[in-house]
Amino acid sequence: MMLHIKNISLTLGKMPVLRDISFEAAAGELCVIMGANGAGKSSLLNVIAGEYPAYKGVVRIAGKDLRTMSVAQQATTRAVLSQQVVLNQAFSVQEVAAMGRYVYNRQLDTLDKGIVQCALRTMQVYDLKDRPYTTLSGGQKQRVQMARVLAQLLEAPGLQELDYTGKKMLLLDEPVTGMDILHEQLSLQLAATLAAAGVLVVAVLHDFQLAAAFAHRILLLKEGALYTQGTVEKMLTSAHIKNSFGVDVDVLSHPQCNYPLVVTAATAGLFQSPAEKALNVF
Amino acid sequence: MNKLFKKISTIGGLTILLVLVILIATGTGAMHMSPLQVLAILLHKAGINIPVRYEANMEGVLWMIRLPRVILGVLIGAGLGVAGASLQGLFRNPLADPGLIGISSGASMTAVVMIIIQGSFPVFQSIPLLSFYSLNFAAFTGAVITTLFIFRVARSGGQAVISTMLLAGIAVRALCESVTGLMTYVANNEQLRSITFWSLGSLGGASWTTVMGVMPFILVPVILLPRLAPAINLLALGEREAMHSGVKVSQLKVQLVILATMAVAAGVAVAGIIGFIGLIVPHIVRQFTGPDYRILIPGAALSGAVLLTIADLLCRTIIAPAELPVGIITAVIGAPFFIWLIVKEKRAIVI
């Protein structure tokens, strides 16, 4: 198993954030973590990313215990795209993407440069390569960050040149926030391509449509615990969504679409307490 | 390639500029020497004779008075430059400056306390180098403690909050200056003179002993900090992202704090508080090279050296034969620059 998680719990301050989560994920899988705000999605991803050494339980990446892996070992095995990267210094787009190669080489060689160029082209930001990062729009910045993470992950200047089975893992925390629909699709297709090349992709997503279209498996979190997990068809049901998000939805099928469509129910009762209902009257 | 060219041309250009400034500054003063004469004397010392005529007493003036002072300025300027650049990297903030955030005051406070202590133990008077090194060490300790304190107070979510950082700086400076004030109160006449000299900042105390005293404390950071530059670049993304990319963040931060404060403290120990060099220099260099710390740090070392040498040249010539403390000159240039910087940053935030 590429990723093995057993009985993970995490407490930040006095707040229990994750409770006893266990799951496994194989190389080449595209797992999507979903759940309401505060369900612990990002915290779970951050534990796997090595940010909270104070977790209880076991995390094994490619057979190695996370606690015994050095920072450099972690960085060569997994790449992480965080929710919001704040960079307010005027590095050029190319320089930002090249930062992904830090763990391999402090001075870029020809291979590194090829990989950086490939990452920039893949994320369609090659034309911006000499622009200062600070002058980009939000969505462009997000794509440059994705290019940086891709540069960290790849070992050859191409997406399908090598088999990464058992070697690489990609963690994405809401990777498409702020992107337009074209680049949203592009990013998830990229994730799917990487998964096809053997990379384990674990992504936190909010959008049911994207999750339904691209996920191999969905993990639903609720109040810091793993509520349930399984295939898209099994997870995206109105009962599961009602239970984990507290909202009434209809799950539709469409002849031109090979995955379920989730739409909020026309009769959705969003306001449940009498007080909120009263407010709603006004 | 383009990048390498930029690096070589920046470093090369600044090195040439520094050599010229050194030759001119060394030759300027009550006894004037042309840059060529300075060069001839220096080469003669190294055993090479070139056909330039100079008077015999020039050699003594140059070697015993001018050169130590210029070299001291070069060293301290370079130290302040790299310290400013790397602190800005550490705090992820272009307004971090050793003077503004109170590091210099911390160093100055412990140095002043050390002066008082040294006055009570005759062993320090008999071995000058020991007194310099112990002064350096005291200043260094003060600087490290202040830096760590401010870093702790100002950090929130892995990023130093600018307003908190500057407020903490004000508080630390007030505290340190009150202790320094107390020391002034208990000091005797001779100690009082050294203390006053500290708080204004001056290279007037330069001699080969002081040069030797600060040399190791400044050369170590100047040599080691550029090696950390690729990691400092990643720190610009945030501590979490740097960690994800393979940077040992806590180790890097400790190295930065130690090396940067070492350079600042060494300067403070022999020349007092010289403000704003650490703030201005990285900014000027950044205008030409961009934010890449691999060029910025060596560039800041060279430009810091150039700027402080020029500032010291000004302060010992404009009201000659008297001289101004160099801290006054750097503050006169630096304070308006700082205001301009705040206005610029403000505009950037609004847009």
Interface residues (C-beta under 8 A of the other chain):
Chain A: A49 G50 E51 V71 A72 Q74 A75 T76 A79 V80 S82 V85 V86 L87 N88 Q89 A90 F91 S92 E95 V96 M99 G100 Y102 V103 R106 P132 Q152
Chain B: R92 P94 Q159 P230 A231 N233 L234 A236 L237 G238 R240 E241 M243 H244 S245 G246 V247 K248 G290 P291 D292
